[in-house]
Amino acid sequence: LDAGVGGFPELVESLVDDLVQFGVLRFELGSGSFMREKFVFIQYAGPNTGAVKRGRHVGQAAMVKEAMGGAHASMVFYDPDEMTTENVLQRLLSIMTADDGDFDLDQLRAMIDAQIAKAAAHPDAAGEGGRHVLTAAEMRNHDFGAAECIRYVKAPAGPFNWLLLEPDATNLKRESSHDVAM
């Protein structure tokens, strides 16, 4: 389990080639009153994952996606060489549009780069009643459960913009049924 603020490039750094992993990537599309948060479900079965493990866990994809609160798009990867920002952006261009008009690859890359920079530079803040609110960088040093991390990724302007999970259907189902109502 890992989560962060560095978008897809950071998510890729956390992948393990002998596991099946599921993730969700949050980004904003459009601008101003037309801005919409979008979620992409990522499924990765590394090239060194055994056939039995791959089959067992890939079969859980629908349940994991549901536990994560759904997504606007899904992407499946089996080869780490396919896991490039360029490839993901190309796929996104073919399946998503913004309310304020069409955009090209360079515009999409600029929007996402700006979001990553903004999230990474988020200053420390005090919450209601002077209570300390953890920054995304501080949150990475804490041991959160899957349901809690899913909430943080799915929350509007939440502290994480990606999440990566190893499948454990029993724990995810139990946690999501109690804690992940969006």
C-alpha positions as a Markdown table, in Angstrom:
| # | Residue | x | y | z |
|---|---|---|---|---|
| 1 | Leu | 0.0 | 0.0 | 0.0 |
| 2 | Asp | 1.3 | 3.4 | -0.9 |
| 3 | Ala | -0.1 | 6.8 | -1.7 |
| 4 | Gly | 1.3 | 10.2 | -2.7 |
| 5 | Val | 1.1 | 13.6 | -4.3 |
| 6 | Gly | 3.5 | 13.1 | -7.3 |
| 7 | Gly | 0.9 | 11.8 | -9.7 |
| 8 | Phe | 1.4 | 8.9 | -12.1 |
| 9 | Pro | 5.3 | 9.1 | -12.2 |
| 10 | Glu | 5.4 | 8.6 | -8.4 |
| 11 | Leu | 2.8 | 5.8 | -8.6 |
| 12 | Val | 5.0 | 3.9 | -11.1 |
| 13 | Glu | 8.0 | 4.1 | -8.7 |
| 14 | Ser | 6.0 | 2.2 | -6.2 |
| 15 | Leu | 5.1 | -0.7 | -8.4 |
| 16 | Val | 6.5 | -4.2 | -7.8 |
| 17 | Asp | 7.0 | -6.5 | -10.8 |
| 18 | Asp | 6.0 | -9.8 | -9.0 |
| 19 | Leu | 2.7 | -8.6 | -7.7 |
| 20 | Val | -0.8 | -7.7 | -9.0 |
| 21 | Gln | -1.5 | -4.2 | -7.8 |
| 22 | Phe | -4.5 | -1.9 | -8.1 |
| 23 | Gly | -4.5 | 1.9 | -8.0 |
| 24 | Val | -6.5 | 5.0 | -8.4 |
| 25 | Leu | -5.2 | 8.2 | -9.9 |
| 26 | Arg | -6.9 | 11.5 | -9.3 |
| 27 | Phe | -6.5 | 14.6 | -11.5 |
| 28 | Glu | -8.5 | 17.7 | -12.5 |
| 29 | Leu | -9.7 | 18.2 | -16.0 |
| 30 | Gly | -10.8 | 21.6 | -17.3 |
| 31 | Ser | -10.6 | 25.0 | -15.5 |
| 32 | Gly | -12.6 | 27.4 | -13.4 |
| 33 | Ser | -16.2 | 26.5 | -13.0 |
| 34 | Phe | -15.7 | 23.8 | -15.6 |
| 35 | Met | -13.0 | 22.0 | -13.6 |
| 36 | Arg | -13.9 | 18.3 | -12.7 |
| 37 | Glu | -12.0 | 15.8 | -10.7 |
| 38 | Lys | -11.5 | 12.5 | -12.6 |
| 39 | Phe | -10.4 | 9.2 | -11.3 |
| 40 | Val | -8.6 | 6.5 | -13.2 |
| 41 | Phe | -8.5 | 2.9 | -12.0 |
| 42 | Ile | -5.1 | 1.3 | -12.7 |
| 43 | Gln | -4.5 | -2.5 | -12.7 |
| 44 | Tyr | -0.9 | -3.7 | -12.9 |
| 45 | Ala | 0.2 | -7.3 | -13.1 |
| 46 | Gly | 3.9 | -7.3 | -13.2 |
| 47 | Pro | 5.8 | -9.5 | -15.6 |
| 48 | Asn | 7.3 | -11.6 | -12.8 |
| 49 | Thr | 3.9 | -12.4 | -11.2 |
| 50 | Gly | 3.2 | -16.1 | -11.2 |
| 51 | Ala | 0.3 | -17.3 | -13.3 |
| 52 | Val | -1.8 | -18.5 | -10.4 |
| 53 | Lys | -1.3 | -15.3 | -8.4 |
| 54 | Arg | -2.1 | -13.2 | -11.5 |
| 55 | Gly | -5.3 | -15.1 | -12.3 |
| 56 | Arg | -6.5 | -15.1 | -8.7 |
| 57 | His | -5.9 | -11.3 | -8.2 |
| 58 | Val | -6.9 | -10.1 | -11.6 |
| 59 | Gly | -10.2 | -11.7 | -11.0 |
| 60 | Gln | -10.7 | -9.4 | -8.0 |
| 61 | Ala | -10.4 | -6.2 | -10.1 |
| 62 | Ala | -14.1 | -5.4 | -10.2 |
| 63 | Met | -14.4 | -5.8 | -6.4 |
| 64 | Val | -11.3 | -3.6 | -5.8 |
| 65 | Lys | -12.6 | -1.0 | -8.2 |
| 66 | Glu | -15.9 | -0.9 | -6.4 |
| 67 | Ala | -14.2 | -0.7 | -3.0 |
| 68 | Met | -12.2 | 2.3 | -4.3 |
| 69 | Gly | -15.4 | 4.1 | -5.1 |
| 70 | Gly | -15.4 | 3.5 | -8.9 |
| 71 | Ala | -13.6 | 5.5 | -11.5 |
| 72 | His | -14.2 | 7.4 | -14.7 |
| 73 | Ala | -11.8 | 5.2 | -16.7 |
| 74 | Ser | -9.8 | 2.0 | -16.3 |
| 75 | Met | -6.4 | 1.1 | -17.5 |
| 76 | Val | -4.7 | -2.3 | -17.4 |
| 77 | Phe | -0.9 | -2.8 | -17.7 |
| 78 | Tyr | 1.2 | -5.9 | -17.8 |
| 79 | Asp | 4.5 | -4.4 | -19.0 |
| 80 | Pro | 6.4 | -1.9 | -17.0 |
| 81 | Asp | 7.6 | -0.3 | -20.2 |
| 82 | Glu | 3.9 | 0.7 | -21.0 |
| 83 | Met | 3.7 | 2.6 | -17.6 |
| 84 | Thr | 4.8 | 6.0 | -19.0 |
| 85 | Thr | 3.1 | 9.3 | -18.4 |
| 86 | Glu | 3.0 | 9.7 | -22.2 |
| 87 | Asn | 1.1 | 6.5 | -22.6 |
| 88 | Val | -1.4 | 7.3 | -19.9 |
| 89 | Leu | -2.0 | 10.8 | -21.2 |
| 90 | Gln | -2.6 | 9.4 | -24.7 |
| 91 | Arg | -5.2 | 6.9 | -23.4 |
| 92 | Leu | -6.9 | 9.7 | -21.4 |
| 93 | Leu | -7.1 | 11.9 | -24.4 |
| 94 | Ser | -9.0 | 9.2 | -26.3 |
| 95 | Ile | -11.6 | 8.7 | -23.5 |
| 96 | Met | -12.2 | 12.0 | -21.7 |
| 97 | Thr | -13.3 | 15.5 | -22.6 |
| 98 | Ala | -13.5 | 18.7 | -20.6 |
| 99 | Asp | -16.7 | 20.9 | -20.4 |
| 100 | Asp | -14.7 | 24.0 | -21.5 |
| 101 | Gly | -13.6 | 22.4 | -24.8 |
| 102 | Asp | -11.1 | 20.0 | -26.2 |
| 103 | Phe | -7.5 | 20.0 | -25.3 |
| 104 | Asp | -4.3 | 18.4 | -26.7 |
| 105 | Leu | -1.6 | 16.3 | -25.2 |
| 106 | Asp | 0.6 | 19.3 | -24.2 |
| 107 | Gln | -2.3 | 21.1 | -22.5 |
| 108 | Leu | -3.3 | 17.9 | -20.6 |
| 109 | Arg | 0.4 | 17.4 | -19.5 |
| 110 | Ala | 0.6 | 21.1 | -18.4 |
| 111 | Met | -2.7 | 20.7 | -16.3 |
| 112 | Ile | -1.5 | 17.6 | -14.6 |
| 113 | Asp | 2.1 | 19.0 | -14.0 |
| 114 | Ala | 0.6 | 22.1 | -12.4 |
| 115 | Gln | -1.6 | 19.9 | -10.2 |
| 116 | Ile | 1.3 | 17.8 | -9.0 |
| 117 | Ala | 3.4 | 20.9 | -8.3 |
| 118 | Lys | 0.6 | 22.5 | -6.4 |
| 119 | Ala | 0.0 | 19.3 | -4.3 |
| 120 | Ala | 3.7 | 18.9 | -3.6 |
| 121 | Ala | 4.1 | 22.5 | -2.5 |
| 122 | His | 1.0 | 22.5 | -0.2 |
| 123 | Pro | 2.1 | 24.4 | 2.9 |
| 124 | Asp | 1.5 | 23.3 | 6.4 |
| 125 | Ala | -1.8 | 24.6 | 7.7 |
| 126 | Ala | -3.7 | 24.8 | 10.9 |
| 127 | Gly | -7.2 | 23.2 | 10.8 |
| 128 | Glu | -10.3 | 24.2 | 12.7 |
| 129 | Gly | -9.7 | 25.2 | 16.3 |
| 130 | Gly | -5.9 | 25.6 | 15.7 |
| 131 | Arg | -5.6 | 21.8 | 15.3 |
| 132 | His | -2.6 | 20.8 | 13.2 |
| 133 | Val | -3.5 | 19.4 | 9.8 |
| 134 | Leu | -1.0 | 17.0 | 8.2 |
| 135 | Thr | 0.4 | 17.8 | 4.8 |
| 136 | Ala | 0.5 | 15.1 | 2.2 |
| 137 | Ala | 4.3 | 14.7 | 2.8 |
| 138 | Glu | 3.7 | 14.2 | 6.5 |
| 139 | Met | 0.8 | 11.8 | 5.8 |
| 140 | Arg | 3.1 | 9.5 | 3.8 |
| 141 | Asn | 5.0 | 8.8 | 7.1 |
| 142 | His | 1.8 | 7.5 | 8.8 |
| 143 | Asp | 0.4 | 4.0 | 8.6 |
| 144 | Phe | -3.1 | 4.4 | 7.2 |
| 145 | Gly | -5.5 | 1.6 | 6.3 |
| 146 | Ala | -6.8 | 1.1 | 2.8 |
| 147 | Ala | -10.2 | 2.7 | 3.5 |
| 148 | Glu | -8.6 | 5.8 | 5.0 |
| 149 | Cys | -6.3 | 6.2 | 2.0 |
| 150 | Ile | -9.1 | 5.7 | -0.4 |
| 151 | Arg | -11.1 | 8.5 | 1.3 |
| 152 | Tyr | -8.0 | 10.8 | 1.1 |
| 153 | Val | -7.6 | 10.2 | -2.7 |
| 154 | Lys | -11.3 | 10.5 | -3.4 |
| 155 | Ala | -11.9 | 13.6 | -1.3 |
| 156 | Pro | -12.2 | 16.9 | -3.2 |
| 157 | Ala | -8.8 | 18.5 | -2.9 |
| 158 | Gly | -7.7 | 15.6 | -0.8 |
| 159 | Pro | -4.1 | 15.3 | 0.2 |
| 160 | Phe | -3.2 | 12.4 | -2.1 |
| 161 | Asn | -3.6 | 12.2 | -5.9 |
| 162 | Trp | -2.8 | 8.5 | -6.2 |
| 163 | Leu | -3.1 | 5.3 | -4.3 |
| 164 | Leu | -1.7 | 1.8 | -4.9 |
| 165 | Leu | -3.0 | -1.3 | -3.2 |
| 166 | Glu | -2.1 | -5.0 | -3.2 |
| 167 | Pro | -5.3 | -7.0 | -3.4 |
| 168 | Asp | -6.7 | -8.5 | -0.3 |
| 169 | Ala | -10.4 | -8.9 | -1.0 |
| 170 | Thr | -11.4 | -9.8 | 2.6 |
| 171 | Asn | -9.8 | -6.7 | 4.2 |
| 172 | Leu | -10.8 | -4.3 | 1.4 |
| 173 | Lys | -14.4 | -5.5 | 1.4 |
| 174 | Arg | -14.7 | -5.2 | 5.2 |
| 175 | Glu | -13.0 | -1.8 | 5.3 |
| 176 | Ser | -14.9 | -0.3 | 2.4 |
| 177 | Ser | -18.3 | -1.4 | 3.7 |
| 178 | His | -17.7 | 0.5 | 6.9 |
| 179 | Asp | -15.5 | 3.4 | 6.0 |
| 180 | Val | -15.4 | 4.4 | 2.4 |
| 181 | Ala | -18.9 | 6.0 | 1.8 |
| 182 | Met | -18.3 | 8.9 | -0.5 |
